[in-house]
Amino acid sequence: MGVKSASTKSAATNIQHSVLVFGGSFDPVHNGHVALVQHFATLLKVDEVRLVPAGQPWQKASLKASAEQRIKMLELAFDEQLSVPYSIDQQEIERAAAQIPSYTVDTLTNMRSQWGNAQSNEEIALILLIGADQFHNFATWKNWQQIFKLAHIVVAARPGYSLQLDTLPSEFAALWQQANGAIEDLKQCSFGKTWLETDLAWDISATRIRDELQQQGQTRETTSLIPRKVLDYLQQQQIYD
């Protein structure tokens, strides 16, 4: 069940293709990542999934696994797990290698540019999937207002989460509420709608998994949270030993 509020009216567009965009550090990839993407790919009936491993997230400490290792973990975790095609978008990793900062607005703008003319872009819906923690920091992101003009924004909240707009910056809260509507709206236009999903059953922290792997090694709990192929790869590479 999502949280609904008044939505603004947007001109309906003949959407031909919808893309779920899910970025993260993926350090490591865990079952929550896979379950989340599976859930939203099915719920939103998207045509494609794009996974975007971060180069060096500007709001996080240094990553433990290398870019190559995180890409490999994504491949091992997601191969044959989705009902729609997926790809690993490496643009943020490539920018980091060139010592160029990466921001979500730049990543989405680049995706839009790949589809060429305005008519093609109007027929493609981009759906940005973020977590509740990212949602609360959203107004600190570079050119965050522009993101509403590039993609829909879907928030995956942890169990028990409740949206409190009065705790958010007023401009962001107003824009979020104005854009929020029914989940069906995400397929009626190419960008600019929001949705909060509050009934998710997963609460898995990559940071906690990484810390436990480093401090305690592989325990029954941590190994149950990581896809089997990824776990074998972690053992082989000794990434968090």
N, C-alpha and C positions, 0 to 999 in steps of 0.2 A: 504494500500500500504506500502510495506517495503522499506528500503533503501538498495540497493544492491551495492556490490563492488566485486572485483576479489576474487574468492574462490580457495582454494587449492583443489587438487584432492585427494580423499580418496577412498580406496578400498570399493566397494559396499558390503554390508552385508545383509543377509536375515533376516530383522527385523521381529520378530514374535510378539513383544509386545512393546508398547510405553507408557511411564508414564510421565505425567505432574506433576512437583514438584513445589508447591507454598508455600513459607514460609512467616511468618510475625508475628508481635506482636498480631494482631487481638484484639486490645484494644481500641474500640470495633470492632466487625465484622460489615461491612456495605455493602450496595448494590453494591458498586464499586467492592469489593472483589468477590462477587457472579457473577456479570456481566463479570468481567475479566476472571475468570476461565471458565465460560460458553463459552465465545468467543473463547478462545484459545483451549479449549477441542474440540470444533467443527471445528475450523480452521485447527488444526493440526491432527485431526482425531485420537486422542489418545485412548488407550484402558482402561486407568485408571488414576485417579487423586489422588495425595497424598498431603494433607494439613499438613504443618509442623509449629505448633505454637512454637514460640521462648520460650526458658527458661527464660533467662535474657539477651537480646541483648546487646552485649558489646559496641555498638556505640549508645545506646539509654539510656535515663533516666529510672528509675524504673517504672515498669508497675503498673497500677491502679487495673485492674482485676486480680484475682488469676488464676493460671493455670487451675484449675477445671472449673472456670467460663468461661474462654476463649474456652475451649474444648466444653463446653455446648453450647456456642454461635455459634460455628462452626457447631455443629450438627443441631441446630435449623435453621440456615441459609441455609445449603446445602442439607438437607434431601429432596429428591424428586425434586431437582433442576437441576440435571445433567443427561445427557443421557448415561453416563458411570459410572461404580462403583467408589466410592471415599472412602478413609480411612483417618483417622487422625493419623499421625505419631508422637508419643509422645517422641521420643528419646531425643530431645533437652530439653524438660521439665524434663525428668528423669535425664539427666546429671546435670541440674541446681539443682535439689533436692539433688544430691550427691556432690554439690559444685564443679562440673567439668565444665570448660568453654566449650561453644559450638561454633563451626565454621562450615560454610557451607561445607567445604572440608571434614570434619569428617562425617557430616550427609550423604553426597552423597557416601562416601566410605563405610559407614555402609550399606546403601541401596544396593550397588553393592555386598557386601559380603553375603547378604541374598539370592542371586540367585546362589551362589555356584561356579561351575566350569567356566572356561574361555569361553567355548562354549556357555553356557547359557547367560553369560553377553554380548557376541557379538550379541546375538539375541534380546537384550533388549535396547531400546533407552530411555535414561533419558533426559528430557527436563526441564531445570531449568528456571522458569519464575521470572523475577525481574523487578523492576521499574526503571525509569530513574535516580532517586536519588541514588539508589544502584549501578547502572551502573557506575556513575561518581566516586563512592568510591571503585569500584571493586578492583583496584590495591592496596588498603590498606588491603584487606582481607587476612587472613592467607593462605599461599600456593595457591594463586589465580591461578597461572599457572596450577596447578594440576587439577583444576576444569574443564579446557578444555579437560582433559583426562578422565573425569568421566561423563560429560553430555554435551548436547547442551545448549546454553544460548540464551534465548529469552528475549528481553527488551520491556516492555510495556511503551510507552512514552505518556506523557500528550499532549492534543491538542496544536498544534503550536510548538511542540518541533522539533529542528533540530540538527542533529548530527554534532559536530565539533571535528574532531579527533585531531586537533592541540591543543585542551585544555586538552587532556588526557595525562597521562604519556606515553612516546614514546614506551616503550616495550609493554604496554597493547594495545595502538592504533594499533601497527603493527600486533600484534597477532589477534586482533579483525578483522582488515581489511582482513587479510589472511584467516580467518575462515569464513567470511561473504559470503553468497551466496543466492541461491533461497530457498524459504521455503520448496520446495520439498526435498531438501538435508537432512532435518531433519529426514526423514523416510528412507534414504538410508544407514545410518551408525548409530552406537550406541552412539557416542559422538563427540565433537569437532567442531560443526558448530554453527554459530551465526545468529541471525535475529533480526532486529529492526522493530517493528510495530508502525507506526506513525499516523494511522487514527482512534485512539480510541476516543470515545466521552465522556469518564468519567474522571473527575478530582475531586476526593473526598479524603479528608484528614481525617484519623482517629484521628489525633492529634487535628485538628480543631473541629471535632464532640465532642471529649472528653472534650475539653476546654469549648465549649459552653454548654454542658450538665452540667458541674460542675458550671459554672458561671451563666447560665440563666435557667437551667432546660430544660425540653423538649419543644422546640419551633416547629412551623409548619415546618421550614426548616430542623431541625435536625431529626425530626421524619420521614420526607419523605426520608431520606437517609439511614434508618436502616430497615432491614426486620421486618415485623410485629411481628413474633414470638420472635425475638431477643429483640425488643422493650418491649414486655410484660415481658420478663425475666429481663431486666434491671430495670423495674419498681418494679418487685417483689424483686429483690436482692438489690436494691438501691445502685448500684455499683458506680455511678458517682454523687450521690446526695451531 
